[in-house]
Amino acid sequence: MIRSLLLLALLVLPSVALAQTGGLALRGGTTGIGGDAMFGVNDYLQVRASGTFLPYSTTFLQEDERIDVSYEADAQLFSVAGLIDYYPFKNVVRLSTGLVYNASSVTALGTPAESYTTGGRTFTPEQLGPVQAELSHSAQIQPYIGLGFGNPLAGGRFGMMLDMGVFYTGSPAVTMEATEMLAPTAENAAAIQEALSPMTIYPAVSLAFSVHIND
């Protein structure tokens, strides 16, 4: 976390000294909700610091012929980015690149919702035990590249911004813990991680409302 904050400082502070104009934005999209602070260097370049987050929890019951399992899932989206926006035509079209500190993760806890009978023996949910899994990023510092529309530091005081890009997240990391009779289930973590290894990019699509705060 400290490394990412230092990176943002290195990106943003020089632009503050050179900037003749700046702006703020409220953003929402696939990375969560949050805001931006942007500074203009010249007609072609802007520097932007962006942060988004979104906690989400849900529960559901998976019904099976052998045994029903109750799941509790928690997703925590959190990212902080330092970006450079390049406007090749000095209008609303921009190319963006930079680095993102992405600490997003998903955890799930599965608990048997009923007893299980096999071979004439019945096992209670407590005897079967819970299974917990976590999906996270193996590398939290990630490159970003994207295409955007809208120039918050040109035109009127208020505007809109659309960003479409991707984080290169690398292969996800999977960990599992299990106890009691289901303890061997945790050994499947490596196989699940291998199956998910092609998922190396995360789409970042968001819409923002901006305000031009100084000239």
N, C-alpha and C positions, 0 to 999 in steps of 0.2 A: 504494500500500500504506500509506503514512504517513497519507494522508487517511482511509482506512478505520479505522485504529487510533485516530486522534483521535476519529472519530465514535463508535466503541465506548466510548471513555473518557467522552465526554460523556453517553452514554446510561446507562452502568453506574455511574459514580462517585456521581452524586446519589442513586441508589437504595441504594447501600451505606450512605450516611449515614443514610437514613431506614429502612432495612430492619430488621425485627425477626426475620426468619427467612430462611433461604436453603437452597439445595440444589444438588446436582450430578447429572448424568445422562450415561449412555453411550448414544450414538445410532447407528443405522445405517439407510440407506435409499437413495433414488435419487440423493442428493447425495454419497454415500460414507459413511464411518464417522468418528466423532468424539465430541465431548462438549459439554455445556451447563453453564453456571453461571447460576443464577437467584436473584433476590432479590425478596422481597415488599415492596411499598409499602403496600398495605392489602388488605382482603378482596377487592377487585375487580381490582387491578392488580399485575402482576409484571413485572420487567424481566429480560431473558434475553440472554446472550451465547453464541453457538453457533459451532462450527467443525467442518468435515468435510473429508475428503480421501479419495481412492482412486486409486492408479495402476493402470493395466491395460494389458497388451500382448498382442498376438496376431499370428500369421502365418497366411496362407492363400494358396492357389493358385487363381486364376481361369482356368479353361480356356476357350479360344475357338477357333473354327474357323481363325482366321488365326494367332494366336500366344497362348501361355499367359503370364500375368503373375503374378509372385510379389509379394505385398503384406506389408508390415510396418506394423501400426497401433498407435499408442500413444495412450491416453486418460488425461488427467490431470485429475481432478476436485478442485477446491479452492475452498472458500468459507468466508467469515467473516461472521457476521450479528449485528446488534444489533436485538433485537425487543422489542416491548411486548405482553404477554399480558393480555387483558381478560376477566374472568369475570363476565358479566352477571347470572348467577343465584347467584353465590358457591358454585358446585359444581364439577363436573369439566369442564363445557363452556366453551371459551374461543375468543375471536377473537384472531388474531395479526396484527401488521403491523410493518414495519420496513424496514431497508435491508441489502442484502447486497453484500459485495465478492466477486465471482465471477470467478476467474481460470482457470476450466476451459477445456480445449482438447483437440482431437483432431488428430493428425498421421498421415499415411499416406505410405509410400514404396513406389512400384510399380516393379519392375524386370523387364524381359523375361526369361523363363525359358528361352528358346530362340532360335535364329536365325530370321530371317524372310526368305522368298524372294519376290520380285516382279519381273516383267519379265525373268526369267532371271538376276537378281542376288540374291545372298544377303548379308544383313547380320547381323552377330553382335550379341548383347545389348549389348556395349560400344559398338558403333556406333550402336545405336538409342538408348541412354541411358536414365537413370532419370527418373521423374516424382515430385515430392513435393508434397503438398497439406496445408494446415493450415486447420482450422475453429476459429474462436474467437469471442468476443463483442466487438462493436464498442464497447459500453459496459460496463465492469466493475462500476460501481456500479448496483445494480438494486433496484427496490422489490419487496417481498414482501407477500402477503396470504394468510391461511390460516385453517382451522378445526382445532381440536384437542380432544382428550379426555384427561382426566387432570390432576389438580392435585397437583404434586409437593410443595407446601408445606402441604397439608391432609391429614388422615387419619393413616395410619401412617407409619413411618419410610421404608419402601420402597414404590415404586409403579411404574406404567407410564404412558407417554405416547404417544399417537398423533397425528401431525401430517399434515395434508393441505392443500397450498397450491400456489401458483405463484410463480415469479420472472418478472417482465417483463424479458426479456433484450434485447429489440429484435432487429432483423434480424441474423443471423450474418455474420461477415466471413470471406471465403475468399481465401486466397493460394495460388498455385501456382508452382513452379519446375521447369524441365525443361532438359535439355542434349542435345547431339548432334542426331540426326535428329528426336527427339520434342520439341525445343524449342518448336515452335509450339503444342503442347498447352497450355502455360501460358496462352495467350490465352483459354482457356475459363473461367478463374476468374470473370470478370464474369458470364458466363451462368449458371454454377452458383450464384453468390451471388444472382442475381436469382431463380432457381428456388426457393431456400431462404428468400427474404425473408418469406414468410408465417409462418415458424416464429419467433414472437416471445415465446413463453412456454415455460417449462420446469417440468414437474410435480415438486414436492418432496413426496414421501411417505416418512415415516420412523417408526420405532418406537424408543422409548427406555426404559431402565430407570433410575429415579431414586432418590435417597436424600436424605432431609430431614436436614440436618446441624446445625441449631440452632433454638432456639425463642426 
